[in-house]
Amino acid sequence: MADFKILIIDDEPAQLISLKTFLQRRNYVVFTASSGNEGLNILKANSIDLVLTDYRMPDISGLEVVKATQKINPEIPVVVITAYSQIEEAVQVMKEGAFDYLSKPIDLDALEVLIKKARERQYLISENKILREQLKERYRFQSIISQSGAMEAVLNMAGRVARSKATVLILGESGTGKELIARAIHYASDRADKPLVIINSAALSPNLLESELFGHEKGAFTGAIAQRIGRFEQADGGTLFIDEVGDLPMQTQVKLLRALQFGEFERVGGSKTIKVDVRVIAATNRDLEELIQKGEFREDLYYRLNVVTIHIPPLRERKSDIPVLIRHFIEKYARENQKNVVGISKEAQDYLMRYHFPGNVRELENIIERAVVLARDEIITLEDLPQGLTVQTERSILDPFDFSHPYEEKLAAFERVMIEEALKQKHGNQSQAARLLGISERHLRSRMQRLNIVNTMRNR
């Protein structure tokens, strides 16, 4: 951090000169002021990285300097210089937000250590700002890869709800991107600079879940050797994303309902009521209404969570997203693995377009990552795709006796094969292919667009 700027405020000229000389010899940029008000004027007019201020001054005290500095820029650390007899006052100043204090006579080695700590703190603050901006950029709605109308509706809904305080329930199969949407909502909200805390209910045992969410007091149960704050307290002021909320045990559901209704709870083993300001986003791949009927999920909690519902369709219902996702993942993993892979063959993409994708976008990403790593050429081919994938594609989609796929999807698969075969027989001539199929050319173009069929033989 070049040109680290330090402001010294002290009404004793000898002390001012001594500190200025010492710091300038260590290549710091030094500003000096002989009174608190003069120092604050300098602070307002310059970009200062650290303030060293005497505690007792004729116009305003070090405490007032600390408070004023926090109003100007709370990220500027203030070190208070005190006489030994003023230690209690200095501790009080630290409670008001001072970075640290030094007692007179000043130990210059201790001063250097403090400055080093302050510089590290400024570096971390700066780095965290950059990271937060990168996260915001990464999880902006515009950065979510999609071109289907179904996903555009999802993003539109998420964008409209982002700046509200409403609880959001995200529904969708595993791998559809529920956490990605939750992150986008958080970073588009007024809470973007506050914590986003994530907990996966399915990944924790029922015994640990309540403690993870709400924290526990020392001695609350065997192994609770110290007090621990839970995810709700960690998320205070920000957003708590509860993934797989359908897996919450009933006892935890009761406590979650109260936290949502009143913004308060007690830690496990505690009696003190803790208040928090937390926006909750929940997600599940389970049918909550079915769980309610079975008595496994509270109906009142469901309606509390279900203020705004966003349903993310599975990848098989938004096939038009597959080509753009393929391109995105090829670019991503070619860059990460330093491979010169730039595309995918038509045959390989056709197989992926016909595949069921039970693992949704996550499965597609894994398939493309593997293909990029294994690819011998700059184009991914059928040989680079998992063998089981191609077998399942041919067997299950087109086999009329295999009902593992939805009715509409199987119809679309048969229709795709018929259209592609007609185009092949008529060498890409769409008018002749339409006559062969017994439909109008306009109808053919409409079906090709809907099924994302590219006539690669048209210009041959």
DODO-873759 format. One record per residue (C-alpha): x, y, z. Coordinates in steps of 0.1 Angstrom, whole numbers, plus 5000, padded with zeros to 4 digits. Layout:
<rs>
XYZ...
</rs>
This chain:
<rs>
500050005000502050294987501950645002500350545035499150875050499150945087497551235105499051335139496951555161498651685192498852025210502351965222504852095195507751875207505651565205504351665171507751725156509251405172506551175158506551355124510351305120510250945131507450855106508851055077512150865080510050545075508650695043505150765055503351075043502651275074500051545081500151735114497551935134497952115167494252095177491351845172489352075150492352155128492951775125489351715115489551975088492651805074490851465076487851605056490151745029492551455024492651085020494050975054494950615063495550645100494950905127497250945158495551175183496351295218493551225243493551565261493551875239492352235246489452235221488051885217489151545232490451235215486951075222485351345200488051295173487150925173483450995170483951255143486251035123483750755123481150995108483651105081484850755073484450465098487150265080489950505091491650355122492250605151495050545177494650745209497750875228497150895265499050955297499350655320496750795343494250815314494250445306490650395317489550675295491450535266489750195271486450385270487450555237488250215222484750105231483550395210485450275180489150365184491550115168493950105197495850335222499450415232500450545266503050825271506050815268505450655234507250335227508250375190508550005184505049965197503950245174505450065144503649745153500349935155500950105121501649765106498449625120496549925107498049885072497049515073493549615083493249865055494549605030491949355042489149615040490249705005490549334995487149255009485649544989487149394957485849054966482349174974482249354940483549044923480748844940478149094930479349074895479448694895475948664909474248944890471148824872472748924839475548674845473148374848473448184815470048144799468048214768464848024775461548194782461047984813464348094829463748454818460548444838462448314868465048584866462348854862460548734893463748714913464749064902461349204912461549054947465249124954464849464970461849374991462049215026459748925016460748575024461348374992460748004986462747854957461447524943463347304919465046974914468646924925471147084902468747344887470547644903468547724934471547854953472648064923469248234922469448294960472848454957471648674929468648794950470948874979473449064958470749264941469149354974469749644998471549385020474349314995477049455017475849245047476448875052474948595030474948285052474147945038473047625056472047295040469547115062470046785044473846785052473446805089472046555115468746655132470646685165473146945151470747135129469047345157472347435172473747535137470747765130470347925164473547865183474047715218475147805252478147655270477047325286473847305266474646945256477546705257480446855238479147215241482347345257481847705247479047935236478547945199476448175178474248025151473648105114470848345123473048565143475848545117473348665091472048965112471449255088471849025058470348715043470048355055469648095027468247765041468747495014466647175015464247335040461947035035464446825055464047025087462846825117459546935133461147065165463447295144460447405122458747535154461747755163462247865127458547975125458948195156462248345142460448435110457348575127459048785154462748795144463748645177464848315192466948165221470147975217469947605226470247575263469747955268466948175281468048505267465848625238468048735208466648965182467948975146467149145113467448865088465948805054465248435048465448265014464547895015464847624989463847264985463546994958460746824978456946874975456147065007452347035002452746655001454946665033452146875050449646605041451946345057452346555088456046605081456046975075454147255094451447425073451947755091455647745084454947665047452747975044455348195062458048075038455748085008455348465006456948464971457648134953460048094925459947764906463047684886462147444858464347134852466847154823464846904802461947154801464247434789466247264761467047594744469347674774471547364767473547504737474447834755475347644787477547414767479447704752479747874786481147554803483547484774485047834778485147804816486847464817489147524787490447824805490847654839492547354824494547544798493147334770492547454734488947334733486747574714483547394706481447074703480546854673476946854660476646484669477746534704475546834710472546644695473046364720473146614748469946784735468146444736469446354771467046364801469546534825468246394859471046604875470146914856472647204850475047054875475146734856475646914823478547114838480246794850479846624816481346924798484246954824485046584818484846624781487146924780489746744801489546424779489346604745492246524722491146794697489747144699486247004693484446784718483146474701480846174710483945984722484546254749481046204764480345934791479345604775476445554798475045894788474845804751473345464758470645614780469945884754469245624727467445374749465145574771464045874750463145694718462145354733458245364733458245104761460445294784458345534804461145694825460646024806457546254806455046204778455546544763459346494763459046164745456746314719459246604713462046354709460146144683459146474665462846584665463946254649461246274623462046634613465846564612465346254591463046444566465646724563468346464558466446284530465646614513469246744516468147034538465347164516462747264541459847294516460446934504460946814540457646974550455746804521457346464531456046514566452646624554452746964571453247324559456647474556455547744581454547474606457947304601459847624608457847674639458547324652462247354643462447674663460647534693462747214693465947414687466647214655469447374633469247284596472947224591472447094555470647414543473747574528475347254514
</rs>
